[in-house]
């Protein structure tokens, strides 16, 4: 049979044949694929599929007949294996092994495919949708942007206030629409994203499984960067304290407010902020009182430092909800 006729036969018998290049179609004749020109590596991989005798039958000269609905499954998904760096015969052989394995895992096509939850299902589980809708319309802040710097050690460091090698943007966006499922997007723009993308290419190769030089170094660096990014995001979101052992800024502000604005007695404040037991001894009570007064004093000190020191640690930008522009940004 001529090459032109084989392409015509494949096009008429193969679902979605228009998506397959002529070089691949020329190796398909109905439900038979020809992998005789594949390398020994891919030939040996393809031969494993003969463990499915009811669906794959090996003929002469490395021609395989696909049957009992596996042929349809194979040809529908073949387009996913069209990697430019591979020879057409290698593509067919590699796809035979991988799709045969998937076919076996789904009980030879009899198991139903998993169905992912719908948006309606996810939306129905959003118990605090009303609270979020009220918050958005009152406060209008739906996210933040921070600038940091990625050091040579693979860890996140304070931003220097200019444009330096390693500077990057870390951003979090909360979906503002309550007619859709709750959504939070975390976006990284800059050097850390590049490193994660390099690792992504390493674990999801388009080409044959060749391990690039420095593979392990890349793995360790990507892991270090991701760990540091998660830690930094937790700091930005105030999930952890920036300095262990020191009172939180919001604690000092609350102590100062209760002392100097509401004029509450320090003993009452200690019960409110520390849940000081009623039977606390004089020494224990003194410790509570000293902590509260010190926290309030440090809070006022911090307010003064904002006037006298240049902040280079980060640039904070509030992402505002301004219909119909949910991406409006205000620097602070």
TORDREN-960586 format. One record per atom (N, C-alpha, C, CB): z, y, x; residue in one letter. Coordinates in steps of 0.02 Angstrom, whole numbers, plus 50000, padded with zeros to 5 digits. Each point is the difference from the previous one (the first is absolute). Last residue first. Glycine has a CB too. Layout:
BEGIN
ZYXA...
This chain:
BEGIN
524715258750049X500685002750000X500265000350071X500214995349885X497305002849954X500384999050061X500695003049993X498945000150067X499334989549743X500365006050019X500424998650062X500035004049880X497714985549964X500514999150051X500315006750018X499394989950044X499014995549754X500215006450028X500594999050048X499605006049896X499134977649962X500054999650074X500195006650031X499154991249998X500365003649762X500624996550021X500104999750075X499904993349898X498765021849911X499954998750072X500644996750026X499235009850012X500075000849764X499774993150009X499914998250074X499435000949890X502675006150051X499404998049962X499475005350003X500704993149924X501255001150245X499765006149967X499364998149962X500505007750091X501614981750068X499584998149942X499825006349963X500564988749991X500085008150282X500165002449934X499534997449947X500475010150052X500624984650204X499384998949962X500165001549927X499564991150083X501615017750158X500104997049933X499324999549966X501175004749991X499544995550278X499595003149948X500124996449935X499125003350084X501915000150186X500084997149934X499575003749951X501174996450027X499044998550251X499755004749951X500054996649932X499215005850083X502314989850150X499494997849953X499775005949958X500494988549997X500875013650207X500074992949984X499464997649953X501235001150017X499305021250080X499394996550020X500014992749978X499895007850097X501385018149864X499974993149977X499334996950019X500775002649905X500865017950199X499324998449978X499974992649982X499505009150073X502735007849916X499644994950038X499324998749969X501094994850034X500575020949876X499985001450072X499624994950041X501085005549985X499374994449771X499765006750015X499875001150074X500625004049901X500314975750011X499325000549974X499695006850015X500314992049909X501965003250140X499544997550052X499285000449976X500894992450043X500905013349810X499895005150051X499484997750051X501195004049984X499514980749851X499625005449969X499845005550050X500554997549890X500874985150176X499304997849997X499565005349968X500394988149993X501935015250011X499725000650068X499264998250000X501124997250049X500104999649754X499865007150011X499715001250070X500935002949920X499754975350031X499445001849956X499825007350009X500374991449918X501524999850191X499384998250034X499385001749958X500614990850058X501535012449846X499905004750056X499354998650036X501245000850013X499424984449817X499825006549971X499855005050055X500704997649899X500134981450165X499324999349974X499755006649971X500224988049975X502015010850099X499534999950057X499284999549976X500894994650070X500835004049769X499975006850028X499515000450058X501195001949965X499214976749942X499675004349950X499925007150028X500494993149907X500724991250221X499294998349997X499625004649954X500284988150024X502075013749988X499685002650061X499254998650000X501074998250063X500264993049762X499955007249994X499635003050060X501075000249934X499434976650066X499505001649949X499885007649997X500354989849933X501385002750206X499344998150028X499445001649951X500554990950066X501685012249864X499815005150049X499314998550030X501215002050025X499804982249833X499765005749961X499755005550047X500804997249908X500224983950186X499344998349974X499705005949962X500344987949992X501865014250087X499544999750056X499284998649977X500944995950073X500835004049766X499865006850025X499504999950057X501155003449965X498674976249863X500555003250037X499795006850027X500434988750030X498624998749741X499865001050071X500585003750033X498765000349977X500814991849785X500604998550039X499905000850075X500334992149911X497905011349929X500555004349978X500634999050041X499524999749885X497964996450216X500494996849955X500595004549985X499674989050047X497785019150006X500654999250034X500504996949952X499755009950075X497724994749925X500404995649957X500674998450034X498944995149951X499285020350125X500214994150038X500364994749959X500095007550097X499015013249809X499514998250050X500174993550038X499755012150012X501694996849813X499324999949973X499504997350051X500305009749928X502004993450129X499954994749950X499284999349974X501195002149967X499295015450181X500054993650036X499964994249951X500705005450088X499365016449825X499354998750032X500014993250035X499815012450015X502204995549896X499544998149945X499324998250029X500625007449919X500945001250230X500224993349978X499554997449944X501185002850033X498565019450051X499724995050044X500204992949981X500015008650091X499735011049726X500484998250052X499714994350041X500985003749928X497375013949952X500414994249986X500484998650057X499074995249930X499155022750017X500705001250019X500464994249982X499795012249985X497724992349994X500404997949943X500755000750013X499084992149970X499475015150201X499715002549938X500434998149940X498864999350051X501734994250173X499915007350001X499695002849936X499884999150121X500644976749916X500545004050028X499935007449986X500104991550089X498214993149844X500614998749962X500585004250025X499604988349979X498355013050137X499915002549932X500644999249960X498784997250005X501114993550213X500045007350002X499955003149930X499494999850115X500204977049905X500695001750017X500105007550000X500104989550068X497725002449904X500404998749940X500735001950011X499224990749968X499295010750213X499845005149950X500434999249938X498825000550044X501334983250126X500305006450021X499885005549949X499864996650118X499074982849846X500734999249991X500365006650018X499914987650026X497775010650010X500145001049929X500754999149985X498844996149973X500364999850246X499965007149985X500185001249927X499115001650087X501984977350036X499345002149977X500025007449982X499764988449957X501885001550233X499935000649927X499295002249982X501235002849990X499214982650232X500075007049978X499905000449924X499595004250113X500224975050009X500675002650010X500105007249977X500084992450095X497474998849976X500564996049976X500665003650014X499334989550019X498235021549936X500484999050054X500604996349972X499625010550060X498524992949800X499685001250064X500464998950059X499275008249942X500924978449820X500235006150033X499645001150065X501124998749947X497794988649835X500474998850054X500195006650031X499504988650023X499125011649793X500294993549985X500494997950054X498964996949938X499515023350030X500735000549999X500334993549977X499895012249979X497734993250066X500204999349930X500765000149992X498964993449980X500075008050236X499705005449961X500234999949928X499014999750076X501644982450065X500345006350018X499755005749958X500174995850117X498744983949860X500674999549971X500425006150015X499944987650010X497965010550091X499925001449928X500684999649965X498824995550003X501104998550224X499905007249991X499945001949927X499435000450111X500714976649946X500635003450013X499955007649990X500284991050081X497764996349902X500444998449944X500685003650009X499424988749983X499055012950194X499765003749942X500464998949940X498834999150043X501554988450152X500215006950010X499785004349940X499934998550125X499394978949879X500735000349993X500245007350005X500104988450050X497635007649992X500154999249929X500755000449988X498974993049986X500265007750238X499805006149963X500204999449926X499045001750079X501284979450059X500475005450018X499855006349960X500104995350116X498414986749860X500654998449969X500515005550014X499754987750010X498145013650095X499935001349928X500664998749964X498784996850007X501134998050222X499975007249990X499955001749925X499465001450113X500494975849953X500665002950012X500005007549986X500224991250085X497714997449900X500464997649948X500695003450007X499394988949997X499005014950170X499835003649939X500474998049943X498805000850037X501374987650164X500245006850010X499885004249937X499774999150124X499354979249881X500724999949992X500315006950009X500014988250040X497655009349997X500164998449930X500765000349988X498984992849994X499485011450207X500565004149980X500234998849929X499605008450078X497954984349963X500495001250053X500565004649976X499094998550086X499694986749728X499835005550045X500535000750054X499415005949907X499754972249953X500595004150010X499855005350052X500754990449969X497634996149849X500105001350071X500605004750008X498764998550024X499904988049775X500695001050021X500105000750075X500324993749901X497415014649966X500334993750015X500695001250029X498894994550019X500405026249846X499634995750045X500354993350008X499575010150061X501335007749812X499354998749970X499614994850040X499995011749954X502814991350028X499385001050038X499384998649959X500624997050101X502005008049870X499474998949951X499325000950033X500765004049906X501234998850217X500214994349958X499494998649944X501195002950025X498445014850134X500154994050040X500184994149956X500405007450091X499205014249817X499374997050023X500134993550038X499485011450006X502385001149929X499674997249941X499354996650019X500525009049928X500645003350235X500314993449989X499684996649939X501085004150051X498225017549995X499784995750055X500304993049991X499915009950077X500795006749775X499314997949985X499724995550054X499835010749937X502284999250095X500054994949947X499314997449982X501045005449956X499065012250197X500284994050030X500064994449949X500625007150081X498655014349845X499504996950044X500264993450028X499565011450030X501925002049846X499514996649956X499474996550042X500205008649911X501395004850201X500284993749975X499534996149956X501115005350007X498165016450074X500034994750049X500324993549975X500065008950084X499155007249720X500055001450071X500084993750042X500515010949971X500264992849774X499375002750025X500095001950073X499675004249884X501504981149892X500075001950070X499325002350025X500954991750019X500445003849728X499395000850039X500155002550070X499375002449894X501624985949859X500235002250065X499395000350046X501174994949983X499355005049734X499544998950056X500315002850064X499005000449922X501724991049812X500205003850058X499554998250058X501205000649960X499004996649748X499644999050063X500285004650054X498974996749936X501314992449789X500315003950053X499684998350068X501085000649935X497404996449845X500574996850031X500305004550055X499514988749974X499305024449832X499774994850045X500624996850033X498895006150021X501265012249834X499574995749959X499704994450042X499735009749926X501635008650156X500414994749970X499614995749950X500995007450015X498435008750216X499824998249931X500444994349974X498825003750022X501245005550206X500305004649951X499874998149928X499885008950084X500424978050171X499545001249944X500335004249946X499424989250025X501225012350236X500214996549940X499515001749944X501225000250036X498735000050251X499775002849936X500264995749943X498965004850055X501385000950231X500174995749943X499815003649936X500944994550065X498515006050225X500005003049933X500204994949947X499105008050036X500574999550246X500304994949957X500095003049931X500594994350099X497905011350142X500265002049935X500264993849963X499205009849995X500524996650286X499724996749940X500365002449937X499704989950069X499935012450228X500235003049938X499684996549940X500155011150058X499354984250178X500484995749964X500265003149936X500314995450108X498825020550081X499784993149995X500544995849966X499285001450104X500755024249833X500104996050060X499734992949988X501025006950032X499245019149858X499524994549997X500034996250066X499245006449921X502875007249968X499315002050016X499534994249990X500425008350082X502014990749891X499835006449970X499305002450015X501185002850007X500054975850049X500115005650046X499815006749972X499824992150089X501184983749797X499385003850010X500165006250041X499534995849890X501944981050126X499925006449964X499345003550018X501245001249999X498734972350022X500415005350028X499905006449960X499944994750115X499594976249880X499905006649969X500505004950028X499554994749895X499444983150239X500515002249952X499855007149976X500854992550055X497994994450121X499864997149934X500505001949947X499484990750059X500325016750177X500414994149991X499904996749932X500835005150076X498125015549990X499704994550037X500404993549993X499555008350081X500675009349717X500065000150073X499664994150033X501065006149986X498625008849777X500064993150024X499995000050076X499434995549896X501335023749908X499604998450060X500134992950020X500045012050038X500035004049716X500384996950054X499554998850060X500774994549916X499425018449819X499644999250063X500484997150052X499215009649972X500644989849738X500365001550062X499544999050059X501094996549947X498945006849761X499614998850061X500435001850060X498905002249941X501524990449777X500105004250059X499544997950056X501195001949966X499174996849736X499924996850065X500135004950056X499174992249951X500875013349813X499834992949993X499884996650067X499495002749890X501615020249966X499914997250067X499874992649995X500745008950050X499795006849762X499315000250024X499894997550071X499865009549924X502054994749900X500055001250072X499325000650034X501084993849999X499055002649762X500515005050016X500015001850074X500684995649906X497854987850000X499855006349968X500515005550014X499444993549911X500844984350176X499375002850025X499875006949970X499554988450015X502314999049905X500105002550068X499385003550026X500824990850022X499074997949771X500405006149994X500105003350069X500594995249899X498344984050095X499575005049967X500365006749995X499414990949935X501794990450143X499535002550050X499555005549971X500014988750056X501505000349799X500375004150049X499525003050052X501034992849982X498084991949862X500185006349968X500375004750047X500064994049892X499404984050180X499405004249995X500175006849969X499304989849989X502054989350077X500205007150009X499405004849996X500944996150071X498854979849906X500545001849956X500175007450004X500434988550011X497454994850035X500255006350028X500535002849953X498895002350057X499724978049905X500624998650036X500335006450028X499544988850029X498335010949857X500524998149952X500674998750033X499114995349927X498945008850204X500235006149967X500574998649952X498865004850011X500044977250096X500425003750048X500295006349968X499304995550094X499184991749778X500604996150012X500485003850045X499354989449986X498535019849978X500405000649940X500664996250008X498955001149931X499424997250236X500345006550002X500455000949940X499035004850064X500534970050006X499595005849981X500415006450007X499344992849920X500924983250225X500265004049943X499565006149987X501164996150027X497684982250082X500485005250020X500245003949939X499465000850112X499684973249915X499815006349967X500545005250016X499394993849906X499624981650212X500565004349980X499745006549969X500714995150092X497864982149889X500165005250049X500565004449974X498814999850043X500884973949889X499815006849981X500195004950055X500144997249878X499204976750166X500575004349989X499775007049979X500674993450084X497774989549975X500294998949933X500605004649987X499604988250005X499005009150203X499735004649950X500314999349931X498974999750064X501744986950124X499284999149992X499735004149942X500114988550047X502155014350024X499904993749965X499274999149981X501175000649957X499595017150183X500035001549928X499844993949958X499665011750025X500314987350212X500665002949985X500065001649925X500065004750116X497864987549974X500504994750000X500685002649978X499374994150091X498915021449939X499844995749942X500524994449994X498765002650013X501305011350177X500255003549940X499894995849937X499775010950056X499354980850145X500734999950002X500305003449939X499955000150126X497745000949901X500214993149984X500754999450000X498944995750050X500125024450020X499974999549928X500174992949977X499145009049997X500794995250236X500515004249969X500014999349924X499875007950095X498474980050035X500684997950016X500525004049961X499614996950115X498155009449861X500104993349972X500714997650014X498784997450015X500495022850082X500155000849929X500134993249967X499305010449997X499994989850226X500675002749996X500225000749927X499845006050109X497944987449932X500474994850020X500725002349993X499144995550080X499105019949878X500014994849949X500524994650016X498795002249977X500865014950182X500305002749939X500064994649947X499515011350027X499364983750172X500725000250011X500365002649938X499815001850123X497854998649878X500244993149994X500764999650010X498884995950040X500055025449988X499984997649931X500274992949991X499035007449982X501925007350220X499344997349983X500024997449928X499774997050121X501885023349961X499924992749999X499294998049981X501214999049969X499675023850039X500034997350068X499894992550002X500785009150029X499315004149763X499405001350040X500004996650069X499915010849941X501304980149832X500195004250057X499405000850046X501204996149993X499414994049759X499405002750033X500205004950055X499344998549894X502004988849936X499994997550069X499405002650040X500594989749960X499865014049803X500605002450034X500014998250074X500604999049892X497704993549951X499895006950023X500605002850038X499245001849903X500784976749985X499705000050066X499915007050028X499424989549970X501425002449807X500455003050049X499705000650070X500934995449934X497884994749880X500265006349973X500415003750053X500024995049885X499164983350163X499475005150004X500245006749972X499154991049990X502344990150004X499805001550068X499515005950003X500184987950031X500485003249759X500565003450031X499815002350071X500814993149932X497664993349955X500025006749970X500555004250032X499564995349891X500294982450175X499415003750024X500005007149972X499354989250008X502254995149921X500195003050064X499415004150027X500804990550024X499014996449775X500265006849992X500235003250066X500344996849886X498614981150115X500575000049953X500365006849997X500134987750021X498465008850203X499914997649932X500645000949958X499144991750041X499305011850213X500595002149964X499904998449926X500235009350084X498754982050170X499865001049929X500665001749964X499014992050004X500005010450263X500554998349955X499805001549928X500855002350091X498094992850176X499885003049935X500544997549952X498745000850021X500794993250221X500485005149982X499815004049938X500285000850120X498504979449959X499865006350037X500435005849976X498834996050017X501224985149807X499754999550068X499895007050030X499454988949972X502395009549839X499364996550007X499794999850072X499675003649886X502744999449957X499645001450062X499364995850004X501095002850057X500495007649734X499684994050026X499585001750061X499984994949883X502095014849934X499595001450060X499734993450028X500695010250027X500634989849773X499725006849997X499545001750059X501025003249938X500264976350026X499735001249933X499645006749995X500914992949953X500254999850248X499374996349989X499695001149931X500434991650078X501245020450095X499915000949928X499364996449979X500615011350002X500004989750222X500604997049970X500015000849924X500635002350107X497755007750039X499804993449973X500624996149975X499014999850078X501115021550036X499895000549928X499784993449969X499705011950016X500564991750221X500644998749967X499925000149924X500605005250097X497635000850052X500044992949986X500664998149965X499274997950099X500245024349984X499684998549936X500094992749980X499175009150023X501604998250189X500415002849947X499714998149931X500345009650076X498444984650114X500594995749994X500475002649946X499904997050122X498185015749927X499804993549972X500614995649988X498895000950058X501385019650055X499965000849928X499774993649965X499765012150018X500384987750219X500655002149973X499985000449924X500225006550106X497804989450018X500414994049991X500685001749970X499414994650097X498635022349843X500304997550062X500434993949985X500015011650049X497854993849796X500675002650013X500254997250066X500235000949876X497674993750007X499975004850055X500685003150016X498825002449968X500854981849852X499794996650062X499985004850060X499344992149931X501295009149821X500385003150053X499824997050068X500955002349919X498245000249804X499794997350065X500385003750055X498854997149955X501474996849762X500015005050054X499854996550066X500855007149937X498774988749778X500064997250067X499985005750052X499444989349962X500215011549793X500714999450014X500124996950069X500224998749878X497545013350087X500364997849941X500744999950015X499024993249961X500045011250240X499484996949958X500354997149939X499254997350100X501185020350130X500264997249937X499414997349959X500995008150000X498875004450207X500364993950018X500304996649938X500265005050112X498555016049881X499534995250027X500324993450019X499345009650042X501935009549881X499664996449946X499524994850026X500105010249931X500975004350221X500474995149973X499664995949946X500975007650027X497825009850071X500164995450054X500494994649978X499795009250081X499585008949771X499504994750006X500164995050055X499165008149960X502915004849923X499405001950039X499524994150006X500695008350064X501024996349726X499954996250062X499375002150038X500634990349948X500005017549832X500475002850047X499974996550068X500735003149905X497994990249902X499755006450024X500455003150053X499465001849889X501084978249987X499584999050060X499745006550028X499684988949956X501915003649853X500075005950042X499584999450064X501155001849953X499014975249946X500265006049967X500075005750050X500604992949916X497604986950109X500655002450025X500235006249962X499724995350112X498154993049857X500544995249985X500685002750018X499204991050019X498735021250017X500004998149930X500594995549982X498775000950002X500885006650222X500095005849958X500054998249927X499395006750084X500114976750077X500705002150006X500135005849953X500044996150119X497754996549899X500424994949966X500735002050000X499194991250035X499305022450085X499875000549928X500444995149961X498825003750023X501224995350211X500325006249977X499925000749925X499795005450111X499084977049990X500724998750001X500395006149976X499844991950096X497835009849931X500174996149940X500754998649998X498854994850002X500305016550187X499935004249941X500204996349937X499085006350057X500834982050149X500585004549997X499985004349938X500055000250124X498704976149863X499965006050040X500615004349990X498764999749993X501084972949991X500005006049958X500005006250044X500614993849908X
